[in-house]
Amino acid sequence: MCRNIRPLFNFDPPATDEEIHAAALQFVRKISGSRKPSKINEIAFETAITEIAAASSTLLSSLQTNTPAKNREEEAAKAKARSQARFNRQ
């Protein structure tokens, strides 16, 4: 999985449209193998992003869980601590 795509389900507050769009953009970049499409592929690239974002939004609104929603700030702090532990080793 692409490292830049983060889980978006079961967070409080819920994922925003911008976060869903950013994840769709990263996904399309990953599978297409290009960061920016050529002029001839621009429409296909943008269409894919829009469709994947819509499908992702539908998925996120349809999913159910019994676990309590995770706090974004707490999860970010945990990720930062894991990163520090991983990269600050001697």
C-alpha positions as CSV (number, residue, x, y, z in Angstrom):
1,M,0.0,0.0,0.0
2,C,1.2,3.5,-0.7
3,R,2.6,5.1,2.4
4,N,0.9,8.4,1.8
5,I,-2.6,6.9,1.8
6,R,-3.9,6.9,5.4
7,P,-6.8,5.0,6.9
8,L,-9.9,7.2,6.8
9,F,-12.5,5.1,8.5
10,N,-13.6,5.3,12.2
11,F,-12.1,8.6,13.1
12,D,-13.6,11.5,15.0
13,P,-14.1,13.9,13.3
14,P,-14.9,11.8,10.1
15,A,-12.8,12.1,7.0
16,T,-13.4,15.3,5.0
17,D,-14.0,15.4,1.3
18,E,-10.5,16.9,0.9
19,E,-8.9,13.9,2.7
20,I,-10.9,11.5,0.5
21,H,-9.9,13.4,-2.6
22,A,-6.2,13.4,-1.5
23,A,-6.3,9.6,-1.0
24,A,-7.9,9.1,-4.4
25,L,-5.2,11.3,-6.0
26,Q,-2.4,9.3,-4.3
27,F,-4.0,6.0,-5.4
28,V,-4.3,7.2,-9.0
29,R,-0.7,8.4,-9.0
30,K,0.5,5.1,-7.6
31,I,-1.4,2.8,-10.1
32,S,-0.7,5.1,-13.1
33,G,3.0,5.4,-12.3
34,S,3.0,9.2,-12.8
35,R,2.7,12.2,-10.6
36,K,1.3,14.4,-13.3
37,P,-0.3,13.1,-16.4
38,S,0.5,14.2,-19.9
39,K,-2.0,16.5,-21.6
40,I,-3.5,13.6,-23.6
41,N,-4.1,11.7,-20.4
42,E,-5.2,14.6,-18.2
43,I,-9.0,14.0,-18.6
44,A,-8.7,10.2,-17.8
45,F,-6.5,11.0,-14.8
46,E,-9.0,13.5,-13.4
47,T,-12.0,11.3,-14.1
48,A,-10.3,8.4,-12.3
49,I,-9.7,10.6,-9.2
50,T,-13.3,11.8,-9.2
51,E,-14.7,8.3,-9.5
52,I,-12.4,6.8,-6.9
53,A,-13.2,9.6,-4.5
54,A,-16.9,9.0,-5.0
55,A,-16.5,5.3,-4.5
56,S,-14.4,5.8,-1.4
57,S,-16.9,8.2,0.1
58,T,-19.7,5.7,-0.5
59,L,-17.6,3.0,1.1
60,L,-16.8,5.1,4.2
61,S,-20.4,6.1,4.7
62,S,-21.5,2.4,4.4
63,L,-19.0,0.8,6.8
64,Q,-20.1,0.0,10.3
65,T,-18.1,-0.8,13.4
66,N,-18.6,-1.5,17.1
67,T,-15.3,0.0,18.2
68,P,-15.2,3.6,19.4
69,A,-13.9,6.2,16.9
70,K,-10.2,7.0,17.1
71,N,-9.0,10.5,17.9
72,R,-7.0,12.1,15.1
73,E,-4.6,13.9,17.4
74,E,-3.9,10.8,19.5
75,E,-3.3,8.7,16.4
76,A,-1.0,11.4,14.9
77,A,1.0,11.5,18.2
78,K,1.3,7.7,18.2
79,A,2.5,7.7,14.6
80,K,5.1,10.4,15.4
81,A,6.4,8.4,18.3
82,R,6.7,5.3,16.1
83,S,8.5,7.3,13.5
84,Q,10.9,8.8,16.1
85,A,11.6,5.3,17.5
86,R,12.2,4.0,14.0
87,F,14.5,6.7,12.6
88,N,16.3,7.9,15.7
89,R,18.0,4.6,16.5
90,Q,21.8,4.6,17.0
